[in-house]
Amino acid sequence: MEFTNYLLTPLLAFILSIIFIPISRRIAFKIKLVDKPNARKVHTDAVPLVGGIVVFVATALSLLMMNKEWLDISVIKVISIGAGVLLAVGAIDDKLDIRAILKLLIQLALAHFAFINGIAIESMYGILGIEELPYWVQYILTITIITGVINAFNLMDGIDGLAAGLAIIGLAIFTYLAFLVGNSFLCLLFLAIIGALVGFLRFNLSKTQKIFMGDAGSLFLGFILIISAISIIQAAESLPQFNLILALIIGVLALPVIDSLRVYRGRIKKGGSPFKADKTHLHHLVLFFGMSHKASTAFILGVCGLIIVASTIVGHFFGIGYAILALLLLFMFIVSFLSLNKDVKIWRDKIKHIEE
C-alpha cells in the first residue's frame, strides 16, 4: 500500500494542479492578483500570481486524500504551519506589496517556532574543526540559516521555470535522503510537491496560459526545503552515509544561498538597501547572453546539477569543508565569466551608440 502511495500521491497532485490552475487564473484576473509589467520585467501583459497557491493546495489535498492516517501526527506541525503562514504572507505581498522588514520579522518568528520545536542546527560537523555548538550559537545559526534560505530561494524566482526547476531537483534528491533516514512522510510530501510543480510548469512555460509562482510559492517552498534539510541532517547523524547526505544537502542549497549573498553584498556596496530589487541576480547575468527564459533556466539548472555533483564528490573524498570551498570557487568562476560578458556587451552597446 505504501509503494502505491508513492506513485498515486504525486500523480494526484499533478492532476489537481492541472485542474485548479485554469480556474485560479480566471479568479486572479478578477481580483487583480497579477504581476503587472514594469521596467524590471520582460513580460508585457499582466500574469496571474496563483502558481504557488495552487501548488500548495494540490499538495495538501493529495496528501490528505492518500494518507489520512497522518492527520494527527505532530511531526508535520512545523512544516504545515510555517508553510501555510508564508503562503498567506506571500499572497498578500503579491497583492499589496508588504514592506520587506515585515516579511523578514515573520520569517524570523517562524524560524524561532521551528527551533523551539526541535528543528535546530546543533553542530558544524567538523567544518572549520568545529563540532557541537553551544545552545545560544545553535539558536542564532538556525534562525539565520532558515531565514536566509527562505529569502535566497525567493530571489531565484525571476524567470520562467527557474524556481520550480530548482525545487524539483532539490526535492527529488531530498526524497532519496528521506528514504535513507526512514522518513516516509517527507518522502511523500516531496513527491506530492514535485507532482504539483510539474503541473505548474505546464502553465508557467506556456505562451497563452502563463502563470507565475509568486512570492506565495517561492516563500513556502524555501521554508519546506530548509526545514526538511535540517530535519534530515538531524535524523542522519548516526548513519554511515552521513557525509554523503550532508554534501548533497549543501549542494542543493548552495546555488540560491551563494547568489543571494553576492546580490546582497553588491547592493550594500553600492550604498543601497540589501532588499531593494535590481537586475543583478544570476538569471539576469545569464539573460545577457541573449538566451530565452527557457534556455537560461536550463543553463542555471545545469549549473545547479554541476554544483551538486561537485559537492558530493569533493565532500566524499576530502570532507565537507573542502566541498564548501570548491563550491564557492566554482560559483565565483561562473559568475565572473557571466559578469565579464555583461560588461563587454554594455561597452559594445555604448560604443555603438557613440558611433551612431
N, C-alpha and C positions, 0 to 999 in steps of 0.2 A: 504493500500500500504506500509506503514511504517513497519508493522509487517512482511509483506512478505520480505522486505529488510533485516530484522534481520535474516531471515532464508537463503535467497539466497546469501547474501554478503559473509558470511563465507564459504558457500558451493562452491561458485565460486572461492574464494581464495584458497581453498583446491584443487580443480580441476586444477587450473592454476599451483600451485606448483608441483603437481604430473606430469603435462605435461612438465614443464620447467626444472625440475631437471635433468632428463637423458640427455637432450640437453646440459645443463650447465656443466655437468660432463665431457662430451667429449671436450667441449671448454676449460675447466680448465686444462685438461691434455695437450692440445695443447699449451696453453700459459704459462704452468707451474705455474698456480695459485693453488698450492697444499701444504699441510703440510707434510714436509719430516720428517721421523723418526730420533730421536736423543736420547741422554742419558736420557732426562727428559720424554720421551714419550713412551707409551706402544705399539703403533701400529708399525708394521714392514714394511708397504708399504705406498707409498705416497697417501694422501687422498685429494680430491678436497675441496677447501675452498670457496664454492659458496652458501652455505646454506643461509647465511644472505642476499645475493644479491637477491636470488630467493624469499625469504620471503618478502622482501621489494617490489619487482616488482609485485608479486602476490597480495599483499595487496593493493598497489596503483591502479593497474588495476581494481581490483574488486570494489573498492570504486568509481572510475571514471565511470565505466560501469553501476553501480547500483544507483549512487547518483549524477547525473550530475548537479543538482541544487546547489551543494556546490562549484563549480569551482571558484567562485569569493568571497567566504566568508573569511574575514581576520582572523577569529579566528583560522584557521588552519595554519597560516603563520609560527609561531614559530616551531610547530611540523614538518611541511613538510620541511622547510629549514634546521632546525637543524638535523633532521634525515637523510636528503639527504647528507649533508656535512659529517656527521660522517660515513655514509655508504661508501662514496668515500675515506675518510681518512683511514677507516678500511681496505678497499680493497687494497689500495696502501700499507698499512702496511703489510698485508698478503703476498703481492708480494715482497716488497722491504725492509721491516723491518725498519720503521721510528723510529727515536730517540724518547724516551719516553717524553722528555721535549717538543718537538714539538707537540706531540699529546696532552699533557697537556695544552699548550698555546691555541690550537684550541678549546679545551673543555671549557677553561675559557672564550674565546671570545664568544662562543655560549651561555654560561651561562649569560654573560653580555647582549647579544642580547635578551635573554628571559626576563631578568629583566626589560630592558627599554621598553619592550612590555607588561608589566603588570604582568608577572609571578613572583610573589615575596612572600617570607615568611614574613608576616607583623606582626606576633605575636607569642609568645610562648604558648598562650592559657592556661595560668595558670601553666605550667611546671616550677618548682622551684619558684613558686609565681610570675612569670613574664608574663605580658600580652602584650600590644602593644609595639613595638620596635621602636627606633629612625631610621630615614631613612638610615643612614650610616651603622647601625647594620643590617638592613634588607638586604642591598646590600651585605655585607660581608657574612652573613649567607646563603643567597640564592645562591651566587656564589659557596661557599664552598660545600653546600649540593648537588647542581646539579652536580658539577664536581666529588664529592666523590661517589655519587650513580652510575654515569656512569662507573667509574673505578671499583667500587665494583662488579657491575654486570658483567663486562668484566672478572674479576678474577674467577667468578664462572663457566666459560665455559671451564672446564677442563676434563670432562668425558662425555661419550655418553648420550645425553638426558637431562643433568642437567640444562643447561641454558634455553633450550626450555621448560622443565617441570616447572621450577620456573616462567618463563614468562607466561605460560598458567595459572598457579594458580593465579598469580598476576593480570593478565588481566581479568580473569573470575570474580574475586572479584571487580575489578575496573569497570567492566561492570555494575554490580549491583549498585555500588556507583554512576556512571554516570547517571544511570536511576533515582536514588533518587534525584539528583540535576537537572534533566531535560535536560541533555546534550546529545541529540540524536547522534550528530557527534561522540563524544567519544565512545558511546555505539557501533556504527557500526565500528569504527576504531578498537576497541579492539576485536570485534568478527571476523573481517577480518584477523587480525594478528593471532588470535587463529586458524582459519581455515588454514592459510598458514603454521603455525608451526606444526600442526598435519600432514600435507603433508610432511613437512621437516623430522619429526620423522620417517616416513615410511622408509626413506633412511638413516638417521643418525643411526638408530638402526639395519640396515641391515649388514650382513656379506659380501655380494658380491657387493653391490652398495653403499657403505658407502660414505657420505659426512659430512663435518664439517661446523659449522656455520661461523667460522672465526671471527676476530675482527670486520669485516664489520657488522655482525649481532648483536653481543653482545653489541657493542657500540651504535648502533642506538636504540636497544631495551631498553637499560638502560636509554637513553635520553628520550624516549617516556614514560617510566614508571615514572620517576621523574617529568617531566613536567606535565604529566597528574595528578599525585598525588597532586602537588601544586595547579593546576587549580581546582581540585575537592574540596580541602580544602577551597580555596577562595570562591567557589560557595556555600559551605555548612555552612558557618559561622552562618547564621541566622536560620538554620533548627534545630528542636528539636532533631534530631538524630546525631547532630554534634560529640558528644563524641564517638559514635559508629563508625562513618565514620573515625575519626582521629585514633582511636585504630586499626581499620582494616588496614589503610594505613601504620601505623607504623609496624604492624605485618608483612605485605607483604615485606617491605623493610628491616626489621631488620636483617634477616639471612645474606644476602650478605654484608651489611654495617658493622655489628659487626665482621664478619670473616675477612673482608679486613683490618679493624683497627688492629685486632690481628696479621695478617700477616705482615703488615707494621711495627708494633711495634717490632715484632720478628726480622725482617731484620735490623732495625735500632739498636736494642740492640746488634746484632752481629757485628755491625760496617760496614754494607754494605748499599747499596742503597735500599730505600724502593720499587723501581721499578724493581729491579733485580729479575728475575724469579727464583723460587725454588720449593720445593715439601713439603710445609708446610700448604697448603690450607686444608680446611675441607674435601674435597673429597679425598685428599691424606691420611689423617688420617683414613678415613673410609675404603679405599682400603687395609690398613694394616691388616684388619680383614680377608683378603683373599676373599672378596666378588668380584663378577664380576662387570663390569661397570653398568650393568642394575640394579643389586641388590643394589649397592652403591647409584645410582641415586634414586631408590625407597626409600631407607633409609633416604637420605637427604631431599627428598620431604616430607616424613613423619614428619621429624623434623620441616620443614617449616610449615606444617599444624599445628603441635603442638604449635609452636610459635604464629601463627595467632590466634588460639583458646585462648591461654593464654593471649595474648594482649587484645583480645576482652572482655574476662570475667573480668580480673583484671581492665582494663580501665573502664568498665561499673560500677563495684561496688566500686572501690577505687580511680579512677582517672588516668589520663594519666601518671603522674609522677611515680606512683607505677607500672603501666604497663611496663614502660621502665625499671625500676629496676628489675622487675620479669623476663623480657626477658634476661637481662644481666646475672642474676643468673642462669637461665635455660641453657643458651648457655654455660656459664663457666663450669657448671656441666657436660654437654655433651662432651665438648672439653677436659676437664680434664680426663674423663673416656677414651676417644679415645687416648689421649696422653699417658696415663698410659699403655694402651695396646700396643702402638707403642714402648715405652721404654722397656717393658718386652720382646717383640718379638726381638728387636735389641740385647738385652743382651743374650737372649736364643741362637740366631744365633752366637754371639761371643763365648759363652761357647762351643757350638757345634764345632765351627771351631778350638778352642784351643784343645779340646779333640781329634779331628781328627789329 
